[in-house]
């Protein structure tokens, strides 16, 4: 059952990531940054709330794993570095910093 939950969550998360990034990239600094931060928040919330194993499989591993993306993040960091000195590093720092902050905020809210 667990692999099916992961696959179901990943299908929804990946589809949402594609639609969000496709719509926002070029309009906002990065749709990829947004989905990575939102996914980190949701994952923190799940762990803070003490989600069940099935809930973590569906929403944590599946949905958040499908929603967030390291590959697009790394490509965009490289591309930002080509645009201007320090932009790639700033993008990396912003993504990691905001994702960690969002995860901590979600965890704290889940504990409440």
Buried (B, 14 or more C-beta within 10 A) or exposed (E): EEEEBBEBBBEBBBEBBBEBBEEBBEEEBBBBBBBBBBBBBBBBBBBBBEBEEEBBBBBBBBBBBBBBBEEBBEEBBEEBBEEEEEBBEBBBEBBEEBBEBBBBBBBEEBEE
